[in-house]
Amino acid sequence: MSIERKGLNRFGAGSLIASGVFFLARGILDFIAGTPPSNGLDILAWSESHKTILSFGNELLFFAALLLVPALIALHRSLAAGRPNMAGAGCGIIAVTIPVLAVLDIVQGRLVYPVFGIVAHTPEAAEFIVAVFYGGLHAVGIILGIATIILALSMRRGSFGQPIVVLGMATGILDIVGAYPFLIGPILTLLCEAFFTAWFVAVGWKLWTIE
């Protein structure tokens, strides 16, 4: 492997690991903040009392999504030689979620960050923000689950190893399950997010060590 490609792999690997850690950190903060109320007035009180936690979580989500860009470039280059169609599909599907996550992050920020002194201050606005944000994360979770399964399948003939393939399949299923936090509750949701991070770390470490 050329020095340039090895450097790309390591940069992408580090980005993937960091992204996974940021996603989990955001999930932990989300767990601490608790489930948002279903009433607009209560949402305003909830967001004010958890402003610091929500603010940090919002920043972590932004950087977690941004770090996916170099990670996907390196991952696709590593997988494309063996299973180009599946590698392209898996990485492409995940790439679709990056701008979606960026927009959702901006939407959620309106609960805690003022823009020109403007912040959500009406119950209707608060309900809309929470509905769009968590509804969007629901869609992203399903998309990531499908992409993770595809990528895990594309790794069966490569150098990633069977344990990573199995972990990827399990993670993909749990991504889809974790897309329904309103049904499974916060503890199981956090467990699903932990598997997501574990797979990112495992794949990132393998990318780092590939010669």
C-alpha positions in Angstrom: 0.0 0.0 0.0 1.3 3.5 -0.9 2.1 5.9 1.8 -0.6 8.2 0.5 -3.3 5.6 0.7 -2.1 4.4 4.1 -2.3 7.9 5.4 -5.9 8.2 4.0 -6.9 5.0 5.6 -5.5 6.1 9.0 -7.1 9.6 8.7 -10.5 7.9 7.8 -10.0 5.3 10.6 -9.4 8.0 13.2 -12.4 10.0 11.9 -14.6 6.9 12.1 -13.6 6.1 15.6 -14.0 9.7 16.7 -17.4 9.9 15.0 -18.6 6.8 16.9 -17.4 8.1 20.2 -19.1 11.5 19.5 -22.4 9.7 18.6 -22.2 7.7 21.9 -21.4 10.8 24.0 -24.4 12.5 22.5 -26.5 9.5 23.2 -25.4 9.5 26.9 -26.2 13.2 27.2 -29.6 12.5 25.6 -30.1 9.7 28.1 -29.2 12.2 31.0 -31.6 14.8 29.7 -34.4 12.3 29.5 -37.3 11.9 27.1 -38.7 15.2 25.9 -42.2 16.0 27.1 -45.2 15.8 24.7 -46.5 19.2 25.7 -45.1 22.5 24.3 -45.0 24.3 27.6 -43.3 21.4 29.2 -40.8 21.1 26.4 -39.8 24.8 26.9 -39.3 24.1 30.6 -37.4 20.9 29.9 -35.1 22.5 27.3 -34.3 25.4 29.7 -33.5 23.1 32.6 -31.3 20.9 30.4 -29.9 23.7 28.3 -26.2 22.8 28.9 -26.7 19.1 28.2 -28.7 19.8 25.1 -26.1 22.3 23.9 -23.2 19.9 24.2 -25.2 17.1 22.6 -26.1 19.4 19.7 -22.4 20.2 19.1 -21.4 16.6 19.3 -23.9 15.6 16.7 -22.6 18.2 14.3 -19.0 16.9 14.5 -20.0 13.3 14.6 -21.8 13.8 11.2 -18.9 15.9 9.8 -16.4 13.2 10.6 -18.3 10.7 8.6 -17.0 12.3 5.4 -13.3 11.3 5.5 -14.4 8.0 7.2 -16.6 7.0 4.3 -14.0 8.0 1.7 -11.4 5.7 3.3 -13.9 2.9 4.0 -15.2 2.9 0.4 -11.6 2.8 -1.0 -10.9 -0.2 1.3 -14.0 -2.2 0.3 -14.4 -1.2 -3.3 -11.9 -3.7 -4.7 -13.7 -6.7 -3.4 -17.4 -5.8 -3.5 -17.7 -2.5 -5.3 -21.5 -2.4 -5.7 -22.2 -3.2 -2.1 -19.5 -0.9 -0.8 -20.8 1.9 -2.9 -24.4 1.3 -1.8 -23.5 1.1 1.9 -21.2 4.1 1.9 -23.6 6.1 -0.3 -26.6 5.4 1.9 -24.7 6.6 5.0 -23.5 9.7 3.0 -27.1 10.6 2.5 -27.6 10.9 6.2 -24.8 13.5 6.7 -26.8 16.6 5.3 -29.9 15.3 7.0 -28.1 15.2 10.4 -26.7 18.7 9.7 -30.2 20.1 9.1 -31.7 18.2 12.1 -28.8 19.6 14.3 -29.7 23.1 13.2 -33.4 22.5 13.9 -32.6 21.2 17.4 -30.3 24.1 18.1 -33.2 26.5 18.0 -34.3 25.2 21.4 -31.0 26.3 23.1 -29.1 28.7 20.8 -30.5 32.1 20.0 -29.9 33.6 16.5 -30.1 37.4 16.6 -31.7 37.0 20.0 -34.4 34.6 18.5 -35.0 31.3 20.1 -38.0 29.0 20.3 -40.3 30.6 22.9 -43.8 29.4 22.0 -45.2 26.0 22.8 -46.1 25.4 19.2 -42.5 26.1 18.0 -41.1 23.8 20.7 -43.4 21.0 19.7 -42.5 21.4 16.0 -38.8 21.4 16.8 -38.9 18.3 18.9 -41.2 16.5 16.4 -39.0 17.3 13.4 -35.7 16.5 15.3 -36.7 13.1 16.8 -38.7 12.2 13.7 -35.7 12.9 11.6 -33.5 10.8 13.9 -36.0 8.0 13.6 -35.5 8.0 9.8 -31.7 8.3 10.1 -31.6 5.3 12.4 -33.5 3.1 9.9 -31.2 4.3 7.0 -28.0 3.7 9.0 -29.3 0.2 10.0 -29.8 -0.7 6.4 -26.4 0.7 5.3 -24.6 -1.0 8.2 -26.0 -4.4 7.2 -25.0 -3.8 3.5 -21.5 -2.8 4.6 -21.2 -5.8 6.9 -22.1 -8.1 4.0 -19.6 -6.4 1.7 -16.8 -7.2 4.3 -17.3 -11.0 4.1 -14.6 -11.5 1.6 -12.2 -8.8 2.7 -9.6 -8.4 5.4 -12.0 -7.1 8.1 -12.7 -10.6 9.5 -15.8 -12.5 10.5 -16.2 -10.9 14.0 -16.6 -7.5 12.4 -19.1 -8.9 9.9 -21.2 -10.4 12.7 -20.9 -7.3 14.8 -22.0 -5.2 11.8 -25.1 -7.4 11.2 -26.1 -7.2 14.9 -25.5 -3.4 14.9 -27.6 -2.9 11.7 -30.5 -4.7 13.3 -30.1 -2.7 16.6 -29.8 0.5 14.6 -33.3 -0.1 13.2 -34.6 -1.2 16.7 -33.0 2.0 18.2 -34.8 4.1 15.7 -37.9 3.6 17.9 -36.9 5.1 21.2 -40.5 6.0 22.0 -41.3 2.3 22.0 -38.2 0.6 23.5 -37.3 3.2 26.2 -34.1 5.1 27.0 -32.0 2.2 28.4 -32.4 0.0 25.3 -31.9 3.0 23.1 -28.6 3.7 24.7 -27.6 0.1 24.3 -28.3 0.2 20.6 -26.2 3.4 20.4 -23.3 1.6 22.2 -23.4 -1.2 19.6 -23.3 1.5 16.8 -20.2 3.0 18.4 -18.6 -0.4 19.0 -18.9 -1.2 15.3 -17.5 2.1 14.2 -14.5 1.6 16.6 -13.9 -2.0 15.4 -14.1 -1.0 11.7 -12.0 2.1 12.3 -9.3 0.0 14.1 -9.2 -2.5 11.3 -8.9 0.3 8.7 -6.0 1.7 10.8 -4.1 -1.6 10.8 -4.6 -2.6 7.1 -1.3 -2.6 5.3 
